[in-house]
């Protein structure tokens, strides 16, 4: 757990950031309860504690410090708060048509699988929830265990037309059918760390004065730099509006293609033509090697290969399959990757971030990330 003691240099920086940002709450609301956008809370945490920000991947954790994972929550203090911890949109019909006992077990298993998935990607050994509870002119900080759901300890199952709830050990969970969302109850302890917040009455005037005082130091750059792309782990050619598929003989199943004897490690991540059209200078030229940094810190040698630079591969080629297929997705040699396997972990694409021309970082992206990315950038084709 983090050292949340006054006097600790990381905590003092964290407290100062929170007090500074929350003092401008009246930019958004007239309430006496400090306003803190959840993305801002995540960024503050990572900045103050020098943590790795995992929130954009939208997996089980929002931040990582060494081998410790953190789920970050900020909410208005109610004593007992139900907060979202997972969504299961593709499983909604299956979950709705399951009897209460099996439903509780299925939800627990799905949640546990996603935690294990994130643990494998980021080498997480233990985890905590870091909570920022907000009430009138104060913030309350505390941490609680972030563990898998003990299936054998599930009890007190209750179900209605709109929701479903169960308990496990000291934890309470609720599942909303219409939103396909799992919630967990967070109870603020009596020993939570208290931070007083002064809220400015006229934040607009303060910001204007700050802007005017620093206006000469601001450099306006109209050049837009694209620092990441999203690549699908499925085949666009075989995907439809209603169904997505991982090709059985190309991409991450390239080892299964005909024509010659192939090694089980022969795989690649597809790079669609539209990525090259939208971001022609993002990747190095075909066959030019670059470093590909994995979420666990390991570095692979990679390059774009094949016609139209359609394949992101590693050297040796099986380095990619050993990490992605064997270690993370737990596929055996000769076992085909399916879209259902990806959806089980709420991912179907990867995010490639550009550090410089020779170094790139890879991480997983949630379901439908590629479509959203293309839609948000399609205007560049006009």
C-alpha positions in Angstrom: 0.0 0.0 0.0 1.0 3.6 -0.5 2.5 5.7 2.3 -0.3 8.3 2.9 1.4 9.9 5.8 1.9 13.7 6.0 5.6 14.4 5.5 6.1 11.8 2.9 7.4 13.7 -0.2 5.2 11.8 -2.7 2.1 12.2 -0.6 2.7 15.9 0.0 3.0 16.4 -3.8 -0.3 14.4 -4.2 -2.1 16.4 -1.5 -0.9 19.7 -3.1 -2.1 18.6 -6.6 -5.5 17.6 -5.2 -5.9 20.8 -3.2 -4.9 22.9 -6.2 -7.1 21.2 -8.8 -10.1 20.9 -6.5 -9.9 24.6 -5.5 -11.2 25.4 -9.0 -14.3 23.3 -8.5 -16.7 26.2 -9.2 -15.6 26.1 -12.9 -18.0 23.2 -13.1 -20.4 23.3 -10.1 -21.8 25.5 -7.3 -21.6 22.6 -4.9 -19.4 22.7 -1.8 -18.3 19.2 -2.7 -15.0 19.4 -4.6 -15.3 18.4 -8.3 -12.7 16.0 -9.5 -13.0 14.4 -13.0 -11.9 10.8 -12.8 -9.3 11.1 -15.6 -7.8 14.1 -13.8 -7.6 12.0 -10.6 -5.8 9.3 -12.5 -3.3 11.7 -13.9 -2.7 13.4 -10.5 -2.1 10.0 -8.9 0.4 9.0 -11.5 2.2 12.3 -11.6 2.6 12.5 -7.8 3.6 8.9 -7.1 5.6 8.5 -10.3 3.3 5.6 -11.3 2.8 4.2 -14.8 -0.6 5.3 -16.2 -2.6 2.2 -17.4 -6.0 3.9 -17.5 -6.2 4.3 -21.3 -5.9 0.6 -21.9 -9.2 0.2 -19.9 -8.2 -3.1 -18.4 -8.3 -4.1 -14.8 -5.9 -1.5 -13.4 -5.5 2.3 -13.8 -1.9 2.6 -12.6 1.1 0.5 -11.7 4.0 1.1 -9.3 6.7 -1.6 -9.8 4.7 -4.8 -9.5 1.7 -3.3 -7.6 -1.5 -2.5 -9.5 -4.0 0.2 -8.5 -7.6 0.6 -9.3 -8.4 4.3 -8.9 -11.8 5.5 -7.7 -13.2 9.0 -7.0 -16.8 9.5 -5.9 -19.0 11.7 -3.7 -18.9 10.3 -0.2 -22.1 8.5 0.9 -20.6 6.1 3.4 -21.4 3.1 1.2 -20.7 3.7 -2.5 -21.5 1.4 -5.4 -18.8 2.0 -8.1 -18.4 0.4 -11.5 -15.6 -2.1 -11.7 -16.3 -4.0 -15.0 -18.6 -4.1 -18.1 -19.7 -7.3 -19.9 -21.6 -6.0 -22.9 -21.0 -9.0 -25.2 -22.1 -11.3 -22.4 -25.4 -9.5 -21.6 -27.8 -12.0 -23.1 -25.9 -15.0 -21.7 -25.9 -13.4 -18.2 -29.5 -12.4 -18.3 -30.6 -16.0 -19.1 -28.7 -17.6 -16.3 -30.1 -18.8 -12.9 -29.0 -16.7 -9.9 -26.4 -19.1 -8.5 -24.8 -19.7 -11.9 -25.0 -16.0 -12.6 -23.0 -15.1 -9.5 -20.4 -17.7 -10.4 -20.2 -16.7 -14.0 -19.7 -13.0 -13.1 -17.0 -13.9 -10.6 -15.2 -16.0 -13.2 -15.3 -13.3 -15.9 -14.1 -10.7 -13.4 -11.3 -13.0 -12.2 -10.2 -13.8 -15.7 -9.8 -10.2 -16.6 -7.7 -9.6 -13.4 -5.5 -12.5 -14.3 -5.2 -11.2 -17.9 -4.0 -7.8 -16.7 -1.6 -9.4 -14.2 0.0 -11.4 -17.0 0.4 -8.3 -19.2 1.8 -6.0 -16.6 3.5 -8.5 -14.2 1.3 -7.5 -11.3 1.9 -9.4 -8.1 -0.5 -7.6 -5.8 -3.1 -4.8 -6.1 -5.2 -2.2 -4.2 -8.0 0.1 -4.8 -7.1 3.8 -4.1 -10.2 5.8 -3.3 -10.8 9.5 -3.3 -14.1 10.2 -1.5 -15.3 13.8 -1.7 -17.6 15.7 0.7 -18.2 19.3 1.7 -14.8 21.1 1.5 -12.9 17.8 2.1 -11.4 14.8 0.5 -11.0 11.5 2.2 -8.3 9.1 1.0 -8.0 5.4 1.7 -7.0 2.1 0.2 -8.6 -1.3 0.2 -7.7 -4.7 -1.1 -8.1 -5.4 -4.8 -8.6 -9.2 -5.0 -10.3 -11.7 -7.2 -13.8 -12.8 -6.2 -13.7 -16.0 -4.1 -16.2 -18.2 -5.9 -16.6 -20.6 -3.0 -17.5 -17.8 -0.6 -20.4 -16.3 -2.7 -23.5 -15.9 -0.6 -26.7 -13.8 0.0 -27.7 -13.9 -3.7 -30.6 -11.6 -4.6 -32.2 -10.9 -8.0 -34.8 -8.4 -9.3 -36.0 -7.6 -12.9 -33.3 -4.9 -13.3 -30.4 -6.0 -11.1 -28.7 -8.8 -9.3 -26.5 -8.7 -6.1 -24.4 -11.1 -4.1 -21.8 -11.0 -1.3 -18.4 -12.6 -0.9 -16.3 -12.4 2.2 -16.7 -8.8 3.3 -17.5 -7.5 -0.2 -20.8 -6.6 -1.8 -21.4 -6.7 -5.6 -24.3 -5.6 -7.8 -24.9 -6.2 -11.5 -27.1 -4.0 -13.6 -28.7 -6.0 -16.5 -29.5 -3.1 -18.8 -25.9 -1.7 -18.5 -24.2 -5.1 -18.3 -22.1 -3.5 -15.6 -20.7 -5.0 -12.3 -20.5 -2.7 -9.3 -18.6 -3.1 -6.0 -19.5 -1.4 -2.7 -16.7 0.8 -1.2 -17.1 1.6 2.5 -15.1 4.6 3.7 -13.2 3.7 6.9 -13.1 5.9 10.0 -9.3 6.2 9.6 -9.4 7.6 6.1 -6.9 10.4 5.5 -8.6 13.8 5.5 -7.6 16.7 3.3 -9.3 20.1 3.6 -10.2 21.9 0.3 -10.6 25.6 -0.2 -12.8 26.3 -3.2 -12.2 29.6 -4.9 -15.4 31.8 -5.4 -14.1 33.3 -8.7 -12.0 30.7 -10.4 -12.5 32.3 -13.9 -10.8 35.5 -12.8 -7.8 33.6 -11.3 -7.3 31.6 -14.4 -7.5 34.7 -16.6 -4.9 36.4 -14.5 -2.6 33.3 -14.7 -3.1 33.2 -18.5 -2.3 36.9 -19.0 0.7 36.7 -16.7 2.2 33.8 -18.7 0.8 34.6 -22.2 4.2 35.7 -23.5 5.7 32.3 -22.5 3.1 30.3 -24.4 4.2 28.8 -27.7 1.4 28.2 -30.1 2.1 25.3 -32.5 -0.4 24.5 -35.1 1.3 21.3 -36.2 -0.7 18.3 -35.0 1.5 15.4 -33.9 0.0 11.9 -33.9 1.7 9.9 -31.2 -0.3 6.6 -31.4 -2.3 4.4 -33.7 -4.7 1.5 -33.0 -4.3 -1.8 -34.8 -7.0 -4.5 -34.9 -6.2 -8.1 -33.8 -8.9 -9.4 -36.1 -9.3 -9.4 -39.8 -11.1 -6.5 -41.4 -11.8 -8.6 -44.5 -13.7 -11.2 -42.5 -15.5 -8.8 -40.2 -19.0 -7.5 -40.7 -21.3 -5.1 -39.0 -22.6 -7.9 -36.8 -19.6 -10.1 -36.4 -15.8 -9.9 -36.1 -13.4 -12.8 -36.8 -9.8 -13.5 -36.4 -8.7 -15.0 -39.7 -7.8 -18.7 -39.3 -4.9 -18.5 -41.8 -3.4 -15.0 -41.4 -2.5 -12.4 -38.8 -2.1 -14.0 -35.4 -3.0 -17.4 -36.9 -0.5 -17.1 -39.8 1.1 -20.3 -38.6 -2.0 -22.1 -39.8 -1.7 -20.9 -43.4 -1.1 -23.4 -46.2 1.5 -23.5 -49.0 4.5 -24.7 -46.9 5.4 -26.0 -43.5 5.2 -23.2 -40.9 6.4 -22.7 -37.3 3.7 -22.2 -34.6 5.4 -18.9 -33.8 4.9 -17.5 -37.3 2.4 -14.6 -36.6 1.9 -10.9 -37.2 -0.3 -8.1 -36.1 -2.3 -6.7 -39.1 -1.6 -3.1 -40.2 -4.6 -2.1 -42.3 -4.1 0.1 -45.4 -6.2 2.8 -43.8 -3.6 3.2 -41.1 -1.0 4.0 -43.7 -3.3 6.4 -45.4 -4.1 8.3 -42.3 -0.6 8.2 -40.7 1.9 7.6 -43.6 4.9 8.7 -41.5 4.1 7.0 -38.2 6.0 3.7 -38.7 9.6 3.4 -40.1 10.0 2.1 -43.7 9.3 -1.5 -44.4 12.0 -3.8 -43.2 13.6 -1.1 -41.0 13.9 -2.5 -37.5 12.7 -0.6 -34.4 12.3 -1.4 -30.7 8.8 -2.5 -29.5 8.5 -2.2 -25.7 6.0 -4.5 -24.0 3.8 -3.5 -21.1 6.0 -5.6 -18.8 9.1 -3.6 -19.8 10.7 -6.2 -22.1 11.9 -5.0 -25.5 11.4 -6.8 -28.8 13.0 -6.1 -32.2 10.2 -5.4 -34.7 9.5 -4.2 -38.2 6.8 -3.9 -40.9 6.9 -6.7 -43.4 5.0 -8.1 -46.4 3.3 -6.3 -49.3 2.0 -2.8 -48.5 3.7 -3.1 -45.0 0.6 -5.0 -43.8 2.3 -7.0 -41.1 3.9 -6.0 -37.8 6.4 -8.8 -37.0 9.2 -9.4 -34.5 12.6 -10.9 -34.9 12.7 -13.7 -34.0 9.1 -14.0 -35.2 8.1 -16.3 -32.3 9.0 -13.6 -29.7 5.6 -12.0 -30.5 3.7 -15.2 -30.3 5.5 -16.3 -27.1 4.4 -13.0 -25.4 1.0 -12.3 -26.9 -0.4 -15.8 -27.6 1.3 -18.0 -25.0 1.9 -15.8 -22.0 -1.0 -13.3 -22.2 -3.8 -15.2 -24.0 -2.7 -18.6 -22.7 -3.1 -20.3 -26.1 -1.2 -23.6 -26.7 0.8 -24.3 -29.8 -1.6 -25.3 -32.6 -4.6 -23.6 -30.9 -6.4 -21.0 -33.1 -7.0 -17.5 -31.7 -10.6 -16.6 -32.0 -12.4 -13.3 -31.6 -14.4 -14.8 -28.7 -11.1 -15.4 -26.9 -10.2 -11.7 -27.2 -13.7 -10.5 -26.2 -13.5 -12.7 -23.1 -10.8 -10.2 -21.8 -12.6 -7.1 -23.2 -9.9 -6.4 -25.8 -9.7 -6.8 -29.6 -6.9 -4.4 -30.6 -3.6 -2.9 -29.6 -2.4 0.6 -29.2 1.1 1.4 -30.6 2.5 4.6 -29.1 5.5 6.3 -30.7 8.3 7.4 -28.4 10.6 8.3 -31.2 11.4 7.0 -34.7 13.2 4.0 -33.3 11.1 3.2 -30.2 7.5 2.2 -29.9 5.3 1.0 -27.0 2.5 -1.6 -27.4 -0.5 -2.1 -25.1 -3.9 -3.7 -25.4 -7.1 -1.6 -26.2 -10.7 -2.4 -25.3 -13.4 -3.7 -27.6 -14.2 -1.5 -30.6 -11.2 0.7 -30.1 -10.0 0.4 -33.7 -13.4 1.4 -35.2 -13.6 4.4 -32.8 -10.1 5.4 -33.7 -10.7 5.3 -37.4 -14.0 7.1 -37.1 -12.4 9.9 -35.1 -9.7 10.3 -37.8 -11.6 9.6 -41.0 -12.0 13.3 -41.8 -8.3 13.4 -42.7 -9.1 11.4 -45.8 -11.2 14.3 -47.3 
